[in-house]
Amino acid sequence: MEEKNQHLLQPLIKPTTKNSAIYPSSNLEVDENNHKSTSSKTSIILRLVVVIFAIVVSLWANYEASKGFSITIVNEADATFAKRRFDLFFVSNDEATRLVLKTSKFVENILYPTSDVDFGQSQNKKLVKHVILRLSSRNMTRPIIVESRDNNVEFVLHISPSILYSPNYKHAMSLALQKGMARIWLWNGQGNAPASLVNGMIEYIASLASSGRATSESESVEPVTVERSCWKSKNSRTIAKFLNYCEGKREGFVRRLNQAMKNGWHEKMIGDALGIPAWYLCETYNSSGKLLNYV
């Protein structure tokens, strides 16, 4: 009977022993679960920080853009080195947006300075609502081509992928955007102004942005003759030299000429912007010795 009672008690004792062995294992599982939970929370927090940072940067960029015009960045290049480099160095960090704003501000300060508001000239400023920076899917004949849309208030800057293969691709991109934004903000006499003059004005502005001078002091330029006028050279750098000469004669010449070209074009606009007849301006420029210093 005694043995029987002992046998009956054994099952009651064994579970106790078994449970006591489970407790440490159970604690380890809890610790492991806590560790996983902590790691998961940390990962979520890091993701939230990254997302919040991206949102803040995007909001800042949109805020800056909203001061004047909206900006859209499009990468249409194929799966190439150019596409990856553009995404990495110009899209992911919003550098492309900042470059558009920076180059635009430089052009605006030249063509539409804030002081003009006091003289009632602010109405001459071009209306720009939207700028699209698009990396083209193929190489183009020029680093950048500007397309106007929606009644000339939306503009597309088509960038050639070849820029991204340049050893100094960041400078090449900045220079291309500077020229693109100059073309956007310049009036063209409702399409009647000589392309050579507009291209020369673009070159003039881009040169100022690069070095503070119209063109290099040692750069050769072709002679300009009165017969074909000082603004009809095929070499945009030659025109930039001429514009720099005019700007030296009377500060604000390029700005006034641009304002005059808002509603149309006539050759006398050049003389009016400087205060002397255009033909005489060309003659004095050719005889000034300026050309000889750069040949």
ABEGO torsion letter per residue (X at the ends): XAAAAAAAAAAAAAAAAAAAAAAAAAAAAAAAAAAAAAAAAAAAAAAAAAAAAAAAAAAAAAAAAAAABBBBBBBABBBBAAAAAAAAAAAAAGAAAAAAAAAAAAAAAAABBAAAAAAGAAAABBBBABBBBBBBABBBABABBBBBBGGGABBBBBBBAAAAABABAAAAAAAAAAAAAAAAABBAGGGABBAAAAAAAAAAAAAAAAAGBABBAABBBBBBBAAAEAAABABAAAAAAAAAAAAAABBGAAAAAAAAAAAEBBAAAAAAAAGBBAAAAAAAAAAAGAAAAAX
